[in-house]
């Protein structure tokens, strides 16, 4: 690692942008080489200048695929081997899609080795950018030195998130008690309790602290607020525990919200605004129509396969809870034997014996969900959103799980952030874990996030990573 005498702390977002710019330089340089070595373009630099759209399109494809393969998540980009692996698969998807689009991208060369050169040079450039990034920006000189205010459950949760996902960007110095007392604990998860609120100012200066993570359980007293305000004059960053946790993990810490629920939960989330609703609906109609066109040629094959494997209804309808608690009927291709539940709702589980042979294939590829395109066009569902749950389970879960009904603030979706990050729920414990991702999605919704989730879902489909 490069050792610098001075400290240049970089936030996760700053590191992400540095790596993105390095990667974009790499993939565009590879395209330049690819188009230059083609026999009928060799030496014609002016020809490249007449086609800037090639570089714009390639950059867009790279951003989509790299985000879908988590290339810029903190836990990935600060681990060299994992970062190179993610970049390799993102590169494969980017170049494959880029070269398959006719008319607006360079025509395919007559010699296949040139395509291989494009891919090889791109992988080499991406690997080089990661070597440089890892060598230059993961040293201690660029880490943010973190002091955690609090020693309770919230503090323990956030330090685990920092250890698992933020070790390349953050250097945890220790904890301070949220009072003027020393406290009983001397060490938490291997990090020392180095003082109390009265010593906060001296600790910031003496330990060169750049980030204070406020992880307190219960009300913040006036003395705590005053101590934190007094620290601002040192230029220190003050981050609530829930904000740090969401940035590192992509989910909301629902059990550590306490009185700051309005900060952690999706109050006035993006889909409360009319313009965003219009964009979201247009997105749904476009992709649902596109999905319907893809399904039509496969429809006769799926129908025959379902019936021959296990005679009975082709479609399966079930009541689900949508936005605002409205109950609607969801459509699916039947993947289980007829009358599988015998009138009693049962959680589906891995290796469920009620699933037919064809049904197992449909579930692994998510094809059993395709009839929900009708629900999307009707307006009951969205292409992306929290997965809809059955009314029988909702009442139970809402009583036992904090904030569960917030999932109903938006339309449920065929694909979802919780689905691609965690998978299907087969128990209440799984539902709690997925709820944290659903709340993150609602709070941080954007069309960009929807696109990333869709690409991840397509990859899961092609890799047969659906439920068994």
C-alpha positions in Angstrom: 0.0 0.0 0.0 1.1 3.6 -0.6 2.0 5.3 2.7 1.3 8.9 2.9 2.2 11.2 5.8 -1.1 13.1 5.5 -4.6 11.8 5.8 -7.0 12.1 2.8 -10.2 10.4 3.9 -12.5 9.3 1.0 -16.2 8.5 1.5 -17.6 5.3 -0.1 -19.4 7.4 -2.8 -16.1 9.2 -3.7 -14.3 5.8 -4.0 -17.1 4.5 -6.1 -16.9 7.4 -8.6 -13.1 7.1 -8.8 -13.4 3.4 -9.7 -16.3 4.1 -12.2 -14.2 6.7 -14.0 -11.2 4.4 -14.1 -13.4 1.6 -15.5 -15.0 3.8 -18.1 -11.6 4.9 -19.4 -10.6 1.2 -19.6 -13.7 -0.1 -21.6 -13.6 2.9 -24.0 -9.9 2.5 -24.6 -10.6 -1.2 -25.4 -13.3 -0.1 -27.9 -10.8 2.3 -29.5 -8.3 -0.6 -30.0 -11.0 -2.9 -31.3 -12.2 -0.5 -34.0 -8.6 0.6 -34.9 -7.2 -2.9 -35.5 -10.1 -3.9 -37.8 -8.5 -4.1 -41.3 -11.0 -1.8 -43.0 -10.7 0.9 -40.3 -7.0 0.7 -39.5 -5.4 4.1 -39.1 -8.7 5.9 -39.6 -8.9 7.9 -36.4 -11.3 10.3 -38.0 -13.7 7.5 -38.6 -14.0 6.9 -34.8 -14.6 10.6 -34.2 -17.6 10.4 -36.5 -19.2 7.7 -34.2 -19.2 9.0 -30.6 -22.5 7.1 -30.1 -20.5 3.9 -30.0 -18.6 5.0 -26.9 -21.7 6.5 -25.2 -23.6 3.2 -25.7 -20.8 1.1 -24.5 -20.4 3.3 -21.4 -24.1 3.0 -20.7 -24.0 -0.8 -21.0 -21.0 -1.1 -18.8 -22.7 1.0 -16.0 -25.8 -1.1 -16.2 -24.0 -4.5 -16.1 -21.4 -3.5 -13.6 -24.0 -2.3 -11.2 -26.0 -5.5 -11.7 -22.9 -7.5 -10.8 -22.3 -5.4 -7.7 -19.0 -4.1 -9.0 -19.3 -0.9 -6.9 -20.7 -2.3 -3.7 -18.4 -1.6 -0.8 -18.0 -5.3 0.1 -17.0 -6.0 -3.5 -14.9 -3.1 -4.7 -12.5 -3.3 -1.7 -11.8 -7.0 -2.1 -9.5 -7.5 -5.0 -10.4 -11.1 -6.1 -14.1 -10.5 -5.8 -13.9 -7.2 -7.6 -12.0 -8.7 -10.5 -14.5 -11.6 -10.7 -17.5 -9.2 -10.8 -15.8 -7.0 -13.4 -15.1 -10.1 -15.6 -18.8 -11.1 -15.8 -19.9 -7.5 -16.2 -17.4 -7.2 -19.1 -18.8 -10.4 -20.7 -22.4 -9.1 -20.6 -21.4 -5.6 -21.7 -19.4 -6.7 -24.8 -21.9 -9.5 -25.7 -24.8 -7.1 -25.7 -22.9 -4.3 -27.4 -21.8 -6.4 -30.4 -25.2 -8.0 -30.9 -27.0 -4.7 -31.5 -27.0 -4.0 -35.3 -26.7 -0.6 -37.1 -25.8 1.6 -34.1 -22.6 -0.3 -33.1 -19.6 -1.3 -35.1 -20.2 -4.1 -37.6 -18.8 -7.5 -36.6 -15.3 -8.2 -38.1 -14.7 -11.1 -40.5 -12.0 -12.5 -38.2 -13.2 -13.8 -34.8 -9.9 -13.2 -33.1 -10.5 -9.5 -33.3 -13.6 -9.9 -31.1 -11.6 -12.0 -28.6 -9.0 -9.1 -28.6 -11.7 -6.7 -27.7 -12.8 -8.8 -24.7 -9.3 -9.6 -23.6 -8.1 -6.0 -23.7 -11.3 -4.9 -21.9 -10.7 -7.5 -19.1 -7.0 -6.4 -18.9 -7.9 -2.7 -18.6 -10.5 -3.5 -15.9 -8.1 -5.6 -14.0 -5.5 -2.9 -14.2 -7.9 -0.3 -12.9 -8.6 -2.5 -9.9 -4.9 -3.0 -9.2 -4.4 0.7 -9.3 -7.5 1.3 -7.2 -6.5 -1.3 -4.6 -2.9 -0.1 -4.5 -3.6 3.6 -4.3 -6.9 4.0 -2.4 -7.3 1.2 0.1 -4.4 2.3 2.3 -5.0 3.8 5.7 -4.2 7.3 4.4 -7.5 7.3 2.5 -9.7 5.6 5.1 -12.2 7.5 7.1 -11.4 7.1 10.8 -14.6 6.2 12.6 -15.7 6.8 16.2 -19.0 5.2 17.2 -21.1 7.1 19.8 -23.0 4.6 21.8 -22.3 1.1 23.2 -25.7 -0.6 22.9 -27.4 -2.9 20.4 -27.4 -0.2 17.6 -23.6 0.4 18.0 -22.9 -3.4 17.8 -25.0 -3.7 14.7 -23.3 -0.9 12.8 -19.8 -2.0 13.8 -20.6 -5.4 12.4 -21.8 -3.8 9.1 -18.6 -1.8 9.0 -16.4 -4.9 9.5 -18.3 -6.9 6.9 -18.9 -4.3 4.2 -16.8 -1.2 4.9 -13.3 -2.3 5.9 -11.7 -0.9 2.8 -13.2 2.6 3.4 -13.5 2.9 7.2 -11.0 2.4 10.0 -13.0 1.9 13.3 -11.1 3.5 16.1 -13.5 2.5 18.9 -16.6 3.5 20.9 -17.5 6.3 23.3 -20.2 6.0 25.9 -23.3 8.1 25.4 -23.0 9.7 28.9 -20.3 11.2 31.1 -19.8 7.9 32.8 -17.1 5.4 31.6 -19.6 2.6 31.2 -19.1 -1.1 32.1 -17.8 -2.5 28.8 -14.2 -2.0 27.9 -14.4 -3.7 24.5 -17.1 -4.4 21.9 -16.5 -6.8 19.0 -12.8 -6.4 19.3 -12.8 -2.6 19.4 -12.1 -0.6 22.6 -14.4 1.8 24.5 -12.0 4.7 24.6 -13.9 7.4 26.5 -17.2 9.2 27.1 -19.0 12.2 25.8 -17.0 14.6 27.9 -13.9 13.5 26.1 -15.3 13.6 22.6 -13.6 16.8 21.4 -10.2 15.7 22.6 -10.7 12.2 21.1 -11.5 13.8 17.7 -8.3 15.8 17.7 -6.0 13.2 19.3 -7.3 10.3 17.2 -7.7 12.2 14.0 -11.4 11.2 13.7 -13.2 12.1 10.5 -16.6 10.4 11.0 -18.8 10.1 14.1 -21.5 7.4 13.8 -24.3 8.1 16.2 -25.7 4.8 17.3 -27.8 5.5 20.4 -30.7 3.5 21.7 -33.6 5.6 23.0 -33.9 9.4 23.3 -30.9 11.7 22.7 -30.6 13.9 25.7 -29.7 17.6 25.4 -26.2 17.0 26.6 -25.6 14.5 23.8 -26.9 16.8 21.1 -24.8 19.7 22.5 -21.7 17.5 22.5 -22.3 16.5 18.9 -22.9 20.1 17.8 -19.6 21.2 19.4 -17.8 18.6 17.3 -18.8 20.2 14.0 -16.2 22.9 14.3 -13.5 20.3 13.7 -15.0 19.5 10.3 -16.0 16.0 11.4 -18.8 14.1 9.5 -21.7 13.1 11.8 -23.7 10.2 10.4 -26.8 8.5 12.0 -26.4 4.8 12.5 -29.3 4.0 10.1 -27.8 6.0 7.3 -24.4 4.3 7.5 -26.1 0.9 7.8 -28.2 1.5 4.6 -25.2 2.7 2.6 -23.2 -0.4 3.5 -25.9 -3.1 3.3 -28.7 -1.9 1.0 -31.3 -2.5 3.7 -33.0 -0.8 6.6 -32.2 -1.7 10.2 -35.8 -1.9 11.4 -34.9 -3.1 14.9 -32.6 -0.1 15.6 -34.8 2.7 14.5 -36.1 3.8 17.9 -37.2 7.4 18.0 -35.5 8.2 14.7 -38.0 6.2 12.7 -38.7 9.2 10.5 -35.1 9.2 9.3 -34.8 5.5 8.6 -38.2 4.7 7.1 -39.6 5.8 3.8 -41.6 8.9 4.9 -42.4 11.0 1.8 -40.7 8.5 -0.4 -40.1 9.2 -4.1 -43.3 7.4 -5.2 -45.5 9.8 -3.3 -44.7 12.4 -6.1 -47.0 12.6 -9.1 -44.2 12.9 -11.7 -42.4 9.8 -10.4 -45.7 7.9 -10.4 -46.1 8.7 -14.1 -42.6 7.6 -15.0 -43.0 4.4 -13.0 -46.3 3.6 -14.7 -44.8 4.3 -18.2 -41.9 2.0 -17.3 -44.4 -0.7 -16.2 -46.5 -0.6 -19.3 -43.4 -0.6 -21.6 -41.7 -3.6 -20.0 -45.0 -5.5 -19.5 -45.8 -5.1 -23.2 -42.3 -6.2 -24.1 -42.6 -9.2 -21.8 -46.0 -10.2 -23.2 -44.4 -10.2 -26.7 -41.7 -12.5 -25.5 -44.2 -14.8 -23.8 -46.5 -15.3 -26.7 -44.2 -17.6 -28.8 -43.6 -19.7 -25.6 -47.2 -19.9 -24.5 -48.3 -23.0 -26.4 -45.2 -24.9 -25.3 -45.7 -24.0 -21.7 -49.4 -24.9 -21.8 -48.8 -28.3 -23.3 -45.9 -29.1 -20.9 -47.9 -28.2 -17.8 -50.9 -30.3 -18.9 -49.0 -33.4 -20.0 -46.9 -33.4 -16.8 -49.8 -33.0 -14.4 -53.4 -32.7 -15.9 -55.4 -29.9 -14.4 -55.8 -26.1 -14.7 -53.0 -24.3 -16.6 -53.3 -21.1 -14.6 -53.4 -20.6 -10.9 -55.0 -17.6 -9.2 -54.4 -16.5 -5.6 -55.4 -13.6 -3.5 -52.6 -11.2 -2.6 -52.4 -7.8 -0.8 -51.4 -4.8 -2.9 -50.9 -1.1 -2.5 -53.0 0.4 0.3 -53.9 -3.0 1.6 -56.1 -3.7 -1.5 -56.7 -7.4 -2.1 -56.4 -8.6 -5.7 -56.1 -11.9 -7.6 -52.6 -12.7 -8.9 -52.1 -14.9 -12.0 -49.4 -17.6 -12.3 -48.7 -20.7 -14.3 -49.6 -23.7 -12.1 -46.4 -25.2 -10.8 -47.9 -27.5 -8.1 -50.3 -30.4 -8.2 -54.0 -29.4 -8.2 -55.5 -28.5 -4.8 -52.0 -28.5 -3.3 -53.0 -26.6 -0.1 -56.3 -28.4 0.5 -57.9 -25.2 1.7 -55.2 -24.3 4.2 -52.5 -21.7 3.4 -49.0 -23.2 3.7 -45.6 -21.5 3.2 -43.8 -22.8 0.1 -40.4 -24.3 0.9 -37.3 -25.4 -0.9 -37.8 -28.9 -2.4 -41.5 -28.7 -1.8 -43.0 -32.1 -2.7 -46.1 -30.5 -4.1 -44.2 -29.0 -7.0 -44.4 -30.9 -10.3 -41.5 -31.6 -12.6 -42.4 -29.0 -15.1 -43.3 -26.7 -12.3 -39.8 -27.0 -10.8 -38.4 -25.7 -14.1 -40.9 -22.9 -14.3 -40.1 -21.8 -10.8 -36.3 -21.9 -11.3 -36.6 -19.7 -14.4 -39.3 -17.5 -12.9 -41.5 -18.3 -15.9 -44.4 -19.3 -13.5 -44.6 -15.6 -12.7 -45.0 -14.4 -16.3 -48.9 -14.2 -16.3 -48.5 -11.5 -13.7 -47.9 -9.3 -16.8 -51.7 -9.1 -16.9 -51.7 -7.8 -13.3 -49.2 -5.1 -14.3 -51.2 -4.0 -17.3 -54.4 -3.9 -15.1 -52.5 -1.7 -12.6 -52.6 -4.1 -9.6 -48.8 -4.7 -9.8 -45.6 -3.1 -11.0 -42.7 -4.6 -12.9 -40.5 -4.0 -9.8 -41.6 -3.7 -6.2 -42.0 -5.7 -3.0 -43.4 -9.2 -3.7 -47.1 -9.4 -2.8 -48.1 -11.5 0.2 -51.2 -13.5 0.9 -53.9 -11.9 3.2 -53.8 -14.8 5.6 -50.1 -14.2 6.2 -50.2 -10.4 6.2 -52.4 -10.1 9.3 -50.1 -12.5 11.2 -46.9 -10.8 10.0 -48.1 -7.3 10.7 -48.8 -8.1 14.3 -45.3 -9.6 14.8 -43.0 -7.6 12.6 -42.5 -3.8 13.1 -43.3 -1.6 10.1 -44.5 -4.6 7.9 -47.5 -2.7 6.4 -45.2 -0.1 5.0 -44.6 -2.6 2.1 -48.1 -1.6 1.0 -47.0 2.0 0.4 -46.2 1.0 -3.2 -47.5 -1.5 -5.7 -46.1 -5.0 -5.4 -43.8 -6.2 -8.2 -42.9 -9.3 -10.3 -39.3 -8.6 -9.5 -37.9 -6.9 -6.4 -34.9 -5.7 -4.5 -35.5 -8.2 -1.7 -35.9 -11.0 -4.2 -32.6 -10.4 -6.0 -30.7 -9.7 -2.8 -32.2 -12.4 -0.5 -34.5 -14.8 -2.5 -37.9 -16.1 -1.7 -39.3 -16.2 1.9 -40.2 -19.6 3.3 -40.7 -18.5 7.0 -41.3 -15.4 9.2 -37.6 -15.1 9.8 -37.1 -14.8 6.0 -39.9 -12.3 5.8 -38.1 -10.1 8.4 -34.9 -10.1 6.4 -36.7 -9.3 3.2 -38.7 -6.5 4.8 -35.4 -4.6 5.4 -34.6 -4.7 1.7 -38.2 -3.8 0.7 -38.1 -0.7 2.9 -34.8 0.3 1.4 -36.3 0.0 -2.1 -39.3 2.1 -1.2 -37.1 4.8 0.5 -34.5 4.9 -2.3 -36.6 4.2 -5.4 -35.4 5.4 -8.8 -35.8 4.2 -12.4 -32.1 3.4 -12.3 -32.7 1.0 -9.3 -35.5 -0.6 -11.2 -33.3 -1.2 -14.3 -30.6 -2.8 -12.1 -33.1 -5.1 -10.4 -34.6 -6.1 -13.8 -31.1 -7.0 -15.1 -30.3 -9.0 -12.0 -33.6 -10.8 -12.3 -32.9 -11.7 -16.0 -29.5 -13.0 -14.9 -31.1 -15.1 -12.1 -33.6 -16.5 -14.8 -30.8 -17.4 -17.2 -28.8 -19.0 -14.4 -31.8 -21.0 -13.1 -31.5 -19.4 -9.7 -35.2 -19.2 -8.9 -36.8 -21.2 -6.1 -36.7 -25.0 -6.5 
